[in-house]
Amino acid sequence: MSVLRLLFLLSILSLAVSVVPATAEYVQVPENSHDPSILKIDETSFLGAKVRGDYLLSDGAGREFTLESRIDSKPMVLVLSYYECDGVCPTVNATMKEMFSSIEGHVPGRDFSVLTLSFDKTDDALEMGMFEERIGFPGALEGAWKVAIMKNPEEIETLTKSVGFNFFWSNSDKVFAHPNVFIVLTADGRVSRYLYGAQMKKKDLGIAIAEAGFGKTGRSKIKDLSDLYLIACYSYNFEEGSYTINYPFFIGVGSFFLSAGFIFISILVFKKRARR
C-alpha cells in the first residue's frame, strides 16, 4: 500500500471518529435534572383561591386593561402560555379556538371569556402578534378572547404562583417546561377548575364553565337547571384531569326512585285491601 493511500485512509478514519460522537450528541435527547413532579398543580391548595384583579395587562394594540375587567361578572378561562413556543402552547390555544364558538349553551363574551397570557418576561407585542398569526386568532371575537402580556413583567411570578402554575427554563432544551392547563375562574375571580392537555374535550370545558358560572351570572332558570344537570351527571376525575359520568349520582337517583316506587305501590295495595 502506498504512503499516499495510507495517509488518505487514516484521514478518512480520523474524520469518521470525530463526526460520529458529534452526531450522536446532536440527536440525543438531553438529560433533564429537573424533577417533573414540580410542574404538578396542587389542586387541593389552589381550588377556590382568589386571584387579584388589579394586574395590568396589555394587548397587541398596546391597549391596557386589568385582569378584573376580563372576568366582568362571568367565568373566565385563563390560558398561561409563552409566545416563542413552537410546540404545545400554540396547540393548546388552537384547541381552544376549535371549541371557542361551539360550546353548547355558552356564548363567548356573554357567558364566559378567555384570556391567553404570557408568563415569559421577555415576550413583547411583536412576539404576541406572531403568536396570534400562528394560531389564527379569531379577531372578530376579540371582545370575548384576549391575547396579552403583563404590563409589569415582575408580577408574572406573583400571578402564576397564586394559581399554582409552576414553570422553569431548561437551558439544555432552550424551552420553558410548564403544565398544559386551562384554568377556569369563577365570576368573582376564584379558581374553579383545572383542565389539562391539548386534546381536552369540549364537553369538559362546557361543564367547567357551567360549574364556574352557576348561580353567579343571572342566567335564566331553565339554563341554570340545564347546567345543574351537567354538574350533577359528571364528576371531576383528579387522576385523569377530566370529567367522567357521575355513576354514584345515577345509582343514588335510581335507588331513590326505586324506593319511592316501592312505597307508592305499597300504599296502593294497602288501600285496596282496606276497601275490601
Backbone hydrogen bonds in HBPLUS format (Angstrom, degrees):
<---DONOR---> <-ACCEPTOR-->    atom                        ^
c    i                          cat <-CA-CA->   ^        H-A-AA   ^      H-
h    n   atom  resd res      DA  || num        DHA   H-A  angle D-A-AA Bond
n    s   type  num  typ     dist DA aas  dist angle  dist       angle   num
A0006-LEU N   A0002-SER O   3.04 MM   4  6.28 158.5  2.09 147.4 153.6     1
A0007-LEU N   A0003-VAL O   2.94 MM   4  6.15 159.6  1.98 149.7 154.8     2
A0008-PHE N   A0004-LEU O   2.96 MM   4  6.18 149.8  2.05 142.6 151.2     3
A0009-LEU N   A0005-ARG O   2.94 MM   4  6.24 158.9  1.99 152.3 156.7     4
A0010-LEU N   A0006-LEU O   2.98 MM   4  6.17 159.8  2.02 148.9 154.9     5
A0011-SER N   A0007-LEU O   3.00 MM   4  6.16 146.5  2.11 140.8 149.5     6
A0012-ILE N   A0008-PHE O   3.02 MM   4  6.31 152.8  2.10 145.9 153.1     7
A0013-LEU N   A0009-LEU O   2.92 MM   4  6.16 162.4  1.95 151.3 155.9     8
A0014-SER N   A0010-LEU O   2.91 MM   4  6.05 155.4  1.98 140.7 147.9     9
A0015-LEU N   A0011-SER O   2.95 MM   4  6.12 152.6  2.02 142.8 149.9    10
A0016-ALA N   A0012-ILE O   2.93 MM   4  6.21 155.1  1.99 148.8 155.6    11
A0017-VAL N   A0013-LEU O   2.97 MM   4  6.20 160.7  2.01 150.9 155.6    12
A0018-SER N   A0014-SER O   3.11 MM   4  6.29 149.1  2.21 141.1 149.1    13
A0019-VAL N   A0015-LEU O   2.97 MM   4  6.12 143.3  2.11 145.1 154.7    14
A0020-VAL N   A0016-ALA O   3.07 MM   4  6.06 171.7  2.08 155.7 156.9    15
A0023-THR N   A0019-VAL O   2.96 MM   4  6.21 156.4  2.02 159.3 166.5    16
A0024-ALA N   A0020-VAL O   2.99 MM   4  6.20 164.6  2.01 156.8 161.0    17
A0025-GLU N   A0021-PRO O   2.94 MM   4  6.08 154.9  2.01 145.5 152.2    18
A0026-TYR N   A0022-ALA O   3.04 MM   4  6.19 143.1  2.18 139.3 149.2    19
A0027-VAL N   A0023-THR O   3.16 MM   4  6.45 160.0  2.20 156.4 158.6    20
A0028-GLN N   A0024-ALA O   3.11 MM   4  6.00 130.4  2.37 138.5 150.7    21
A0038-ILE N   A0035-ASP O   3.07 MM   3  6.00 170.2  2.08 127.7 130.5    22
A0039-LEU N   A0036-PRO O   3.07 MM   3  5.74 163.9  2.10 118.0 123.0    23
A0040-LYS N   A0037-SER O   3.09 MM   3  5.34 156.1  2.15 106.0 113.4    24
A0043-GLU N   A0041-ILE O   2.97 MM   2  5.55 120.7  2.33 109.7  93.1    25
A0045-SER N   A0042-ASP O   3.01 MM   3  5.61 140.6  2.17 113.3 123.8    26
A0046-PHE N   A0042-ASP O   3.28 MM   4  6.56 139.8  2.45 145.2 156.5    27
A0046-PHE N   A0043-GLU O   3.13 MM   3  5.15 128.2  2.41  96.6 110.2    28
A0047-LEU N   A0043-GLU O   2.87 MM   4  5.57 158.1  1.92 158.0 156.4    29
A0049-ALA N   A0046-PHE O   2.92 MM   3  5.14 162.4  1.95 131.1 131.5    30
A0048-GLY N   A0191-VAL O   2.74 MM 143  4.89 152.3  1.81 135.6 144.9    31
A0191-VAL N   A0049-ALA O   2.94 MM 142  5.46 152.6  2.01 144.7 151.7    32
A0051-VAL N   A0189-GLY O   2.83 MM 138  5.53 168.4  1.85 162.3 165.9    33
A0068-GLU N   A0053-GLY O   2.95 MM  15  4.12 154.4  2.01 132.4 124.7    34
A0067-LEU N   A0055-TYR O   3.05 MM  12  5.58 141.2  2.21 147.3 157.5    35
A0151-LYS N   A0056-LEU O   2.86 MM  95  5.52 167.8  1.88 145.7 145.5    36
A0057-LEU N   A0065-PHE O   2.72 MM   8  5.35 173.4  1.72 171.1 173.2    37
A0065-PHE N   A0057-LEU O   3.03 MM   8  5.35 152.3  2.11 134.2 139.6    38
A0058-SER N   A0149-ILE O   2.93 MM  91  5.49 148.4  2.03 156.2 163.1    39
A0149-ILE N   A0058-SER O   3.00 MM  91  5.49 153.0  2.07 149.4 157.1    40
A0059-ASP N   A0063-ARG O   3.05 MM   4  5.54 155.3  2.11 145.3 151.4    41
A0062-GLY N   A0059-ASP O   2.97 MM   3  5.31 161.5  2.01 115.8 119.8    42
A0069-SER N   A0066-THR O   3.20 MM   3  5.32 127.6  2.49  96.8 109.1    43
A0070-ARG N   A0067-LEU O   3.06 MM   3  5.40 141.1  2.22 106.1 116.9    44
A0071-ILE N   A0068-GLU O   3.20 MM   3  5.34 129.2  2.48  97.8 110.4    45
A0072-ASP N   A0068-GLU O   3.18 MM   4  6.43 171.0  2.18 163.8 161.1    46
A0074-LYS N   A0071-ILE O   3.01 MM   3  5.59 134.0  2.23 118.1 130.3    47
A0113-SER N   A0075-PRO O   3.06 MM  38  6.60 143.4  2.20 142.5 153.7    48
A0076-MET N   A0185-LEU O   3.08 MM 109  5.15 152.9  2.16 130.2 138.2    49
A0185-LEU N   A0076-MET O   2.74 MM 109  5.15 171.7  1.75 160.7 163.7    50
A0077-VAL N   A0113-SER O   2.85 MM  36  6.32 158.0  1.90 150.6 155.8    51
A0115-LEU N   A0077-VAL O   2.91 MM  38  6.24 162.6  1.94 163.0 162.8    52
A0078-LEU N   A0183-ILE O   2.72 MM 105  4.97 175.8  1.72 152.4 151.8    53
A0183-ILE N   A0078-LEU O   2.95 MM 105  4.97 176.2  1.95 150.6 150.4    54
A0079-VAL N   A0115-LEU O   2.84 MM  36  6.10 170.3  1.85 155.0 156.7    55
A0117-LEU N   A0079-VAL O   2.98 MM  38  6.24 153.2  2.05 142.3 150.2    56
A0081-SER N   A0117-LEU O   2.98 MM  36  6.05 161.2  2.01 142.6 148.3    57
A0119-PHE N   A0081-SER O   2.90 MM  38  6.15 141.2  2.06 153.1 164.4    58
A0085-CYS N   A0082-TYR O   3.31 MM   3  5.85 160.1  2.35 113.5 118.8    59
A0091-THR N   A0088-VAL O   2.96 MM   3  4.94 110.9  2.46  96.2 114.0    60
A0092-VAL N   A0088-VAL O   2.76 MM   4  6.00 161.0  1.80 167.4 171.9    61
A0093-ASN N   A0089-CYS O   3.09 MM   4  6.29 165.3  2.11 153.0 156.7    62
A0094-ALA N   A0090-PRO O   2.79 MM   4  5.92 145.1  1.91 141.1 151.7    63
A0095-THR N   A0091-THR O   2.89 MM   4  6.14 144.7  2.01 144.1 153.6    64
A0096-MET N   A0092-VAL O   3.11 MM   4  6.48 151.3  2.19 141.6 148.8    65
A0097-LYS N   A0093-ASN O   2.91 MM   4  6.21 151.1  1.99 142.1 150.4    66
A0098-GLU N   A0094-ALA O   3.01 MM   4  6.31 151.1  2.10 145.8 152.0    67
A0099-MET N   A0095-THR O   3.25 MM   4  6.55 147.0  2.37 143.6 151.7    68
A0099-MET N   A0096-MET O   3.15 MM   3  5.26 123.3  2.49  96.6 110.6    69
A0100-PHE N   A0096-MET O   2.79 MM   4  5.58 131.4  2.03 149.1 163.1    70
A0102-SER N   A0099-MET O   3.05 MM   3  5.39 161.3  2.09 116.8 122.7    71
A0106-HIS N   A0103-ILE O   3.06 MM   3  5.67 159.7  2.11 145.4 143.7    72
A0110-ARG N   A0107-VAL O   3.12 MM   3  5.52 142.2  2.27 121.6 133.0    73
A0111-ASP N   A0107-VAL O   2.83 MM   4  5.36 175.7  1.83 163.0 164.1    74
A0109-GLY N   A0112-PHE O   2.72 MM   3  5.49 161.4  1.75 176.8 170.0    75
A0114-VAL N   A0144-ALA O   2.82 MM  30  6.27 155.9  1.87 157.0 164.7    76
A0146-LYS N   A0114-VAL O   3.02 MM  32  6.45 155.3  2.08 151.7 154.4    77
A0116-THR N   A0146-LYS O   2.86 MM  30  6.21 167.8  1.87 165.2 167.3    78
A0148-ALA N   A0116-THR O   2.86 MM  32  6.25 157.8  1.91 164.5 172.1    79
A0118-SER N   A0148-ALA O   3.21 MM  30  6.66 152.9  2.29 148.6 155.0    80
A0123-ASP N   A0120-ASP O   3.19 MM   3  5.60 159.6  2.23 112.6 118.5    81
A0128-MET N   A0124-ASP O   2.99 MM   4  6.17 159.3  2.03 153.8 160.6    82
A0129-GLY N   A0125-ALA O   2.92 MM   4  6.08 156.2  1.98 145.2 150.4    83
A0130-MET N   A0126-LEU O   3.07 MM   4  6.37 159.2  2.11 152.5 157.9    84
A0131-PHE N   A0127-GLU O   2.91 MM   4  6.09 150.6  1.99 146.5 154.8    85
A0132-GLU N   A0128-MET O   2.98 MM   4  6.26 155.9  2.04 148.8 155.0    86
A0133-GLU N   A0129-GLY O   3.08 MM   4  6.35 152.4  2.15 144.2 151.3    87
A0134-ARG N   A0130-MET O   3.00 MM   4  6.22 151.1  2.09 141.9 149.9    88
A0135-ILE N   A0131-PHE O   3.11 MM   4  6.45 153.6  2.18 153.3 158.5    89
A0136-GLY N   A0132-GLU O   3.01 MM   4  5.91 116.0  2.44 134.4 150.0    90
A0137-PHE N   A0132-GLU O   2.88 MM   5  4.96 172.0  1.89 149.2 151.7    91
A0136-GLY N   A0133-GLU O   3.22 MM   3  4.98 144.7  2.35  92.8 103.2    92
A0139-GLY N   A0137-PHE O   2.88 MM   2  5.77 118.5  2.26 117.2 100.4    93
A0141-LEU N   A0138-PRO O   2.93 MM   3  5.68 156.9  1.98 122.6 129.3    94
A0142-GLU N   A0139-GLY O   3.12 MM   3  4.96 148.9  2.22 115.4 110.9    95
A0144-ALA N   A0141-LEU O   2.90 MM   3  5.48 147.1  2.01 114.5 123.9    96
A0145-TRP N   A0141-LEU O   3.02 MM   4  6.27 137.1  2.21 143.7 156.3    97
A0155-GLU N   A0152-ASN O   2.96 MM   3  5.81 169.9  1.97 130.2 133.6    98
A0156-ILE N   A0153-PRO O   3.13 MM   3  5.49 167.1  2.15 113.7 117.6    99
A0159-LEU N   A0155-GLU O   3.08 MM   4  6.39 159.8  2.12 155.6 160.0   100
A0160-THR N   A0156-ILE O   2.92 MM   4  6.20 173.3  1.93 163.3 164.3   101
A0161-LYS N   A0157-GLU O   2.96 MM   4  5.94 160.8  2.00 145.1 150.7   102
A0162-SER N   A0158-THR O   3.14 MM   4  6.22 142.2  2.29 136.1 145.8   103
A0162-SER N   A0159-LEU O   3.09 MM   3  5.17 123.0  2.42  96.4 111.1   104
A0163-VAL N   A0160-THR O   3.26 MM   3  5.52 150.1  2.35 102.7 110.9   105
A0165-PHE N   A0160-THR O   2.86 MM   5  4.98 151.5  1.94 156.9 149.6   106
A0164-GLY N   A0161-LYS O   3.19 MM   3  4.93 163.6  2.22  99.5 104.3   107
A0168-PHE N   A0177-ALA O   3.06 MM   9  5.48 150.3  2.15 146.0 155.0   108
A0177-ALA N   A0168-PHE O   2.82 MM   9  5.48 168.2  1.83 168.6 170.8   109
A0170-SER N   A0175-VAL O   2.87 MM   5  5.57 177.0  1.87 167.2 168.1   110
A0174-LYS N   A0170-SER O   2.67 MM   4  5.49 135.6  1.86 146.9 160.1   111
A0197-GLY N   A0180-ASN O   2.91 MM  17  5.43 158.5  1.96 147.9 148.6   112
A0182-PHE N   A0195-LEU O   2.71 MM  13  5.06 162.4  1.74 153.0 159.2   113
A0195-LEU N   A0182-PHE O   2.93 MM  13  5.06 160.5  1.97 147.4 153.6   114
A0184-VAL N   A0193-ARG O   2.84 MM   9  5.10 169.9  1.85 160.1 161.7   115
A0192-SER N   A0184-VAL O   2.73 MM   8  5.50 166.7  1.75 161.3 163.2   116
A0193-ARG N   A0184-VAL O   3.31 MM   9  5.10 153.6  2.38 133.3 136.0   117
A0186-THR N   A0190-ARG O   2.74 MM   4  5.18 157.7  1.79 147.5 154.5   118
A0189-GLY N   A0186-THR O   2.99 MM   3  5.20 160.9  2.02 115.4 115.6   119
A0204-ASP N   A0201-LYS O   3.11 MM   3  5.31 119.2  2.50  98.5 112.0   120
A0205-LEU N   A0201-LYS O   3.27 MM   4  6.70 158.1  2.32 150.0 155.0   121
A0206-GLY N   A0202-LYS O   2.96 MM   4  6.16 162.9  1.99 153.3 158.1   122
A0207-ILE N   A0203-LYS O   2.98 MM   4  6.20 159.2  2.02 152.0 157.1   123
A0208-ALA N   A0204-ASP O   2.94 MM   4  6.13 159.7  1.98 147.4 153.5   124
A0209-ILE N   A0205-LEU O   2.94 MM   4  6.15 156.8  2.00 151.1 156.7   125
A0210-ALA N   A0206-GLY O   2.99 MM   4  6.18 158.5  2.04 143.4 149.7   126
A0211-GLU N   A0207-ILE O   2.78 MM   4  5.97 154.4  1.84 149.3 157.0   127
A0212-ALA N   A0208-ALA O   2.89 MM   4  6.09 156.5  1.95 144.7 150.7   128
A0213-GLY N   A0209-ILE O   2.92 MM   4  6.03 150.9  2.00 147.4 155.1   129
A0214-PHE N   A0210-ALA O   2.94 MM   4  5.67 118.3  2.33 141.8 153.0   130
A0216-LYS N   A0213-GLY O   3.09 MM   3  5.38 167.1  2.11 134.1 131.7   131
A0224-ASP N   A0220-SER O   2.92 MM   4  6.20 156.2  1.98 150.2 157.8   132
A0225-LEU N   A0221-LYS O   2.86 MM   4  6.08 155.4  1.92 150.0 155.7   133
A0226-SER N   A0222-ILE O   3.04 MM   4  6.31 149.3  2.13 141.5 150.1   134
A0227-ASP N   A0223-LYS O   2.89 MM   4  6.21 156.1  1.95 149.2 155.4   135
A0228-LEU N   A0224-ASP O   2.78 MM   4  6.05 151.9  1.86 145.8 154.5   136
A0229-TYR N   A0225-LEU O   2.96 MM   4  6.20 148.3  2.07 142.9 150.5   137
A0230-LEU N   A0226-SER O   3.16 MM   4  6.53 155.8  2.22 145.6 151.2   138
A0231-ILE N   A0227-ASP O   2.89 MM   4  6.18 162.8  1.91 155.0 159.7   139
A0232-ALA N   A0228-LEU O   2.89 MM   4  5.99 155.2  1.95 146.2 153.1   140
A0233-CYS N   A0229-TYR O   2.88 MM   4  5.93 156.5  1.93 149.3 155.7   141
A0234-TYR N   A0230-LEU O   3.19 MM   4  6.13 131.7  2.43 143.3 151.6   142
A0246-ASN N   A0233-CYS O   2.72 MM  13  5.09 174.0  1.72 127.8 129.0   143
A0235-SER N   A0244-THR O   2.74 MM   9  5.50 152.7  1.81 166.7 171.5   144
A0244-THR N   A0235-SER O   2.82 MM   9  5.50 167.1  1.84 164.8 166.7   145
A0237-ASN N   A0242-SER O   2.77 MM   5  5.52 169.1  1.79 160.7 163.8   146
A0241-GLY N   A0237-ASN O   2.77 MM   4  5.70 133.7  1.98 148.8 163.4   147
A0247-TYR N   A0245-ILE O   2.94 MM   2  5.72 123.0  2.28 111.6  95.2   148
A0249-PHE N   A0246-ASN O   3.04 MM   3  5.39 125.8  2.34 105.1 118.9   149
A0250-PHE N   A0246-ASN O   3.29 MM   4  6.76 156.0  2.35 150.6 156.5   150
A0251-ILE N   A0247-TYR O   2.88 MM   4  6.12 160.6  1.91 159.7 165.9   151
A0252-GLY N   A0248-PRO O   2.81 MM   4  5.91 157.1  1.86 143.4 150.0   152
A0253-VAL N   A0249-PHE O   2.84 MM   4  6.11 161.8  1.87 152.2 157.3   153
A0254-GLY N   A0250-PHE O   2.81 MM   4  5.90 159.3  1.85 144.5 151.0   154
A0255-SER N   A0251-ILE O   2.85 MM   4  6.03 155.2  1.91 145.6 152.5   155
A0256-PHE N   A0252-GLY O   2.91 MM   4  6.13 152.1  1.99 144.4 152.5   156
A0257-PHE N   A0253-VAL O   2.98 MM   4  6.29 167.8  2.00 156.6 157.8   157
A0258-LEU N   A0254-GLY O   2.88 MM   4  6.00 152.1  1.96 144.3 153.1   158
A0259-SER N   A0255-SER O   2.85 MM   4  5.99 159.7  1.89 146.8 152.2   159
A0260-ALA N   A0256-PHE O   2.80 MM   4  6.03 161.6  1.83 150.9 157.0   160
A0261-GLY N   A0257-PHE O   2.79 MM   4  5.86 156.2  1.85 142.1 148.9   161
A0262-PHE N   A0258-LEU O   2.95 MM   4  6.14 153.2  2.02 142.8 150.1   162
A0263-ILE N   A0259-SER O   2.93 MM   4  6.22 159.5  1.98 151.3 156.5   163
A0264-PHE N   A0260-ALA O   2.91 MM   4  6.10 159.6  1.95 148.1 154.2   164
A0265-ILE N   A0261-GLY O   2.95 MM   4  6.14 164.6  1.98 150.3 153.8   165
A0266-SER N   A0262-PHE O   2.94 MM   4  6.09 155.1  2.00 144.2 151.7   166
A0267-ILE N   A0263-ILE O   2.94 MM   4  6.20 153.2  2.01 149.2 155.7   167
A0268-LEU N   A0264-PHE O   3.09 MM   4  6.40 158.4  2.13 148.3 153.8   168
A0269-VAL N   A0265-ILE O   2.93 MM   4  6.19 161.0  1.96 153.0 158.0   169
A0270-PHE N   A0266-SER O   2.88 MM   4  6.06 157.9  1.93 146.7 153.3   170
A0271-LYS N   A0267-ILE O   2.90 MM   4  6.12 161.1  1.93 151.9 156.5   171
A0272-LYS N   A0268-LEU O   2.98 MM   4  6.14 155.3  2.04 145.6 152.6   172
A0273-ARG N   A0269-VAL O   2.97 MM   4  6.23 157.3  2.02 149.1 154.8   173
A0274-ALA N   A0270-PHE O   2.91 MM   4  6.11 149.9  2.00 144.3 153.5   174
A0275-ARG N   A0271-LYS O   3.01 MM   4  6.30 147.1  2.12 146.0 153.2   175
A0276-ARG N   A0272-LYS O   3.29 MM   4  6.61 152.6  2.37 140.3 147.0   176
